[in-house]
Amino acid sequence: MTKKNNKRNQAPSPEPTQPLEAIVSLQEVAKRMNKTTRTIRRWYLEEGIMPKPIFMNNAVLGWRESVLSQWLLDAEQRNQVTY
């Protein structure tokens, strides 16, 4: 006796997942902005200039690429960033 393939009894296939967004580390942010990691830390901890980073185990993991890019664009529009 063989079993028939019955689509009604099959579990739905999982939806395709989005690729994970790149996380930019503190060191990479400092390098891109030509600043020290200490300055970047001060900007988000004390001065609130930067968006809040992603934390894991009470340590900074980094920033989502899209959040960092949007923050830079917004800062440029406010004339807060110069090159």
N, C-alpha and C positions, 0 to 999 in steps of 0.2 A: 504494500500500500504506500503510495507516494503522497506527500503533502503538496497542496496547490499553493502557489504564490498568490496570496490575497492581499492587495494593497490596502484594503480597509483595516486589516489587522496589524499592519506594519506601523511602527513608530514613525512620526514625521522626521524627515531629515533635518539636522540642525541648520539654522540660518547661517549664511556665510558671515564670518566675523570680520570686523574692520581690523586692519593692521594697527598695532600699537603705535601711538604717536611717540616721536623721539623725545627723550628727556635730555635736556642740556645741563651738564654738571656745573657746579659752582666754579670749578677751575676753567671750564670751557667758556662760561659767561665772562669771566675776568679776562681771559685771553682775547675773546672777540671784542671786548670793549676797551682793551688796553688799560685795564685797571687791576689793582691787586685784589685778591680774594677778601682781604680785610675791608677794602672799600665797598665791595659788593655786599658783604655781610652788614656793614654799617647802613648802607642804603635801604636794605629791607628790614633790618631789626630796629634801628634807632630812628631813622629819618622817614621811613615808610615810602620811599621813592619808588622802589621796585615792587612788582607784584609778589605776593606771598609764594614761597617755593613749596615744593612737595617734600614732606618729611617722611622718613621711615625710621622707626626705632629711635625717635627723638633726634635724628640727625638729618641734615639737608641732603635730599637725594638730587634735587635739581628743579628745573622749570620745564614745563611743556613747551616745545618749540613754538607752537602757535601763540601761546600766552606771551612768551618773550618777544616774538616778532610783532605782535599787536601793541605791546607796551612801547617798543622802540618807535613804531609808526606814530603812535599817539604822542610820544615825547617830542618827536620831530615836528609834528604839527603845532605843538605848543612852544616850539623853539627852545626846548630844554636840552636838546642834544645837538652838539655841533661837531663837525668833523674837521 
